[in-house]
Amino acid sequence: MGQLDATAAQSAKREKIGHHGTFNANPLTAAAAVVTLKLVETTDACSRAEATAEAIRSGMRKVLAEEQVPWGVYGEASAFIIFVNPQHTTIDPESFDPLALGFKGLKGARDPALINRLRLAMLANGVDLMPGPGGLVSATHRPREVGQTLEAFRRSVRWVKEEGL
């Protein structure tokens, strides 16, 4: 830590090592990170987060199929990503394969207005999506949060449909 300390660097007549970021050079933050990494190593936290994310992805696919919305949901590990189908490609939400679209088809075309409407609807329903749109799931998310997320998604999809987007 002495290498990061401006006073120590000045008295040793050397340049202080830059360490940019909020709290990332803070000893308390470093100690919390060490404990977190030990928990990740010694518990099933990652597998629980992955299973929860899969439950969300699966549930969202079911909602899309039931609501007859040709979007896709995909992701790996503890992430879920919603593909809002800006090109209006024929998609079965339950068998959506993001790799079939290629990078340009999947990420190259965007519909910012639709994504913003979905994010606002989800926020109004108590779930904050990332701009992807999508999200990350942690080991602390439980079946209750999965249910809340899926209900928020169903209501949000209906709102977006009612708006004609």
C-alpha positions as CSV (number, residue, x, y, z in Angstrom):
1,M,0.0,0.0,0.0
2,G,3.0,2.3,0.5
3,Q,3.4,2.4,-3.3
4,L,0.0,4.0,-3.5
5,D,0.5,6.5,-0.7
6,A,1.3,10.1,-2.0
7,T,3.1,11.1,1.3
8,A,5.3,8.0,1.3
9,A,6.1,8.5,-2.4
10,Q,7.1,12.1,-1.7
11,S,9.3,11.3,1.2
12,A,11.0,8.5,-0.8
13,K,11.5,11.0,-3.7
14,R,9.6,8.7,-6.1
15,E,6.5,9.0,-8.1
16,K,3.3,7.7,-6.6
17,I,1.8,4.8,-8.4
18,G,-1.5,5.8,-10.0
19,H,-4.5,3.6,-9.0
20,H,-7.7,5.0,-10.5
21,G,-11.2,3.9,-9.5
22,T,-13.6,4.4,-6.7
23,F,-12.5,2.6,-3.5
24,N,-10.4,0.1,-5.4
25,A,-7.3,1.0,-3.4
26,N,-9.1,1.1,-0.1
27,P,-7.9,-1.6,2.4
28,L,-11.5,-2.2,3.6
29,T,-12.6,-2.8,0.0
30,A,-9.6,-5.1,-0.6
31,A,-10.5,-7.1,2.5
32,A,-14.1,-7.5,1.4
33,A,-12.9,-8.7,-2.0
34,V,-10.7,-11.3,-0.4
35,V,-13.7,-12.6,1.7
36,T,-15.9,-12.6,-1.4
37,L,-13.4,-14.6,-3.5
38,K,-13.1,-17.1,-0.7
39,L,-16.9,-17.5,-0.6
40,V,-16.9,-17.9,-4.4
41,E,-14.2,-20.6,-4.1
42,T,-15.8,-22.5,-1.2
43,T,-19.6,-22.3,-1.7
44,D,-22.1,-23.0,-4.5
45,A,-22.7,-19.3,-5.0
46,C,-21.8,-19.4,-8.7
47,S,-23.9,-22.4,-9.5
48,R,-26.9,-21.0,-7.6
49,A,-26.6,-17.7,-9.6
50,E,-26.3,-19.6,-12.8
51,A,-29.4,-21.8,-12.0
52,T,-31.4,-18.6,-11.1
53,A,-30.4,-16.9,-14.3
54,E,-31.5,-20.0,-16.3
55,A,-34.9,-19.9,-14.4
56,I,-35.3,-16.3,-15.5
57,R,-34.3,-17.0,-19.1
58,S,-36.6,-20.0,-19.3
59,G,-39.5,-18.0,-17.7
60,M,-39.0,-15.1,-20.0
61,R,-39.1,-17.4,-23.0
62,K,-42.4,-18.8,-21.8
63,V,-43.8,-15.3,-21.2
64,L,-42.8,-14.3,-24.8
65,A,-44.4,-17.5,-26.2
66,E,-47.6,-17.0,-24.2
67,E,-47.8,-13.3,-25.2
68,Q,-47.0,-14.1,-28.8
69,V,-44.1,-11.7,-28.9
70,P,-41.3,-12.7,-31.4
71,W,-38.4,-11.8,-29.2
72,G,-35.6,-14.0,-27.9
73,V,-33.9,-14.4,-24.5
74,Y,-30.4,-15.8,-24.2
75,G,-27.3,-15.6,-22.0
76,E,-24.7,-17.6,-20.2
77,A,-23.7,-18.1,-16.6
78,S,-25.6,-15.6,-14.5
79,A,-26.6,-13.3,-17.3
80,F,-29.8,-12.9,-19.3
81,I,-30.2,-10.8,-22.4
82,I,-33.4,-9.9,-24.2
83,F,-33.3,-9.6,-28.0
84,V,-36.2,-7.3,-29.0
85,N,-36.0,-8.3,-32.7
86,P,-35.6,-5.0,-34.4
87,Q,-35.6,-6.5,-37.9
88,H,-38.8,-8.4,-37.2
89,T,-37.3,-11.7,-38.0
90,T,-39.5,-14.8,-37.6
91,I,-38.6,-16.1,-34.1
92,D,-40.0,-18.7,-31.9
93,P,-39.1,-17.5,-28.4
94,E,-38.9,-21.0,-27.0
95,S,-36.3,-22.2,-29.5
96,F,-34.5,-18.9,-30.2
97,D,-30.8,-19.5,-31.2
98,P,-28.9,-16.2,-31.0
99,L,-25.9,-17.7,-32.8
100,A,-28.0,-18.2,-35.9
101,L,-28.3,-14.5,-36.3
102,G,-24.6,-13.8,-36.2
103,F,-23.0,-10.8,-34.6
104,K,-24.5,-8.3,-37.0
105,G,-28.0,-9.7,-36.7
106,L,-27.8,-10.0,-33.0
107,K,-25.9,-6.8,-31.9
108,G,-25.6,-4.8,-35.1
109,A,-29.2,-3.6,-35.3
110,R,-30.7,-1.9,-32.4
111,D,-34.1,-0.3,-31.6
112,P,-33.3,2.2,-28.9
113,A,-36.8,3.5,-28.6
114,L,-38.2,0.0,-28.0
115,I,-35.3,-0.9,-25.6
116,N,-36.0,2.3,-23.6
117,R,-39.7,1.6,-23.4
118,L,-39.1,-1.9,-22.2
119,R,-36.5,-0.7,-19.6
120,L,-38.9,2.0,-18.4
121,A,-41.8,-0.5,-18.2
122,M,-39.6,-2.9,-16.2
123,L,-38.5,-0.1,-13.9
124,A,-42.1,0.9,-13.3
125,N,-42.7,-2.7,-12.4
126,G,-39.9,-2.9,-9.9
127,V,-37.0,-4.4,-12.0
128,D,-34.0,-2.4,-13.2
129,L,-32.6,-3.8,-16.5
130,M,-29.2,-3.0,-17.9
131,P,-29.2,-1.3,-21.3
132,G,-28.6,-4.5,-23.2
133,P,-31.4,-5.0,-22.3
134,G,-30.8,-7.6,-19.8
135,G,-29.3,-8.3,-16.4
136,L,-27.0,-10.2,-14.1
137,V,-28.2,-12.5,-11.3
138,S,-26.4,-13.1,-8.0
139,A,-26.4,-15.9,-5.5
140,T,-28.7,-13.9,-3.3
141,H,-31.6,-14.0,-5.8
142,R,-34.1,-16.6,-4.8
143,P,-37.4,-17.9,-6.2
144,R,-39.3,-14.9,-4.9
145,E,-37.1,-12.5,-6.9
146,V,-37.4,-14.8,-10.0
147,G,-41.2,-14.7,-9.7
148,Q,-41.2,-10.9,-9.3
149,T,-38.9,-10.5,-12.3
150,L,-41.1,-12.7,-14.5
151,E,-44.3,-11.0,-13.4
152,A,-42.7,-7.6,-14.1
153,F,-41.6,-8.9,-17.5
154,R,-45.1,-10.1,-18.4
155,R,-46.7,-6.8,-17.4
156,S,-44.0,-4.8,-19.3
157,V,-44.3,-6.9,-22.4
158,R,-48.1,-6.3,-22.3
159,W,-47.6,-2.6,-21.9
160,V,-45.2,-2.4,-24.8
161,K,-47.6,-4.4,-26.9
162,E,-50.5,-2.0,-26.0
163,E,-48.3,0.9,-27.1
164,G,-47.9,-0.8,-30.5
165,L,-44.1,-1.0,-30.3
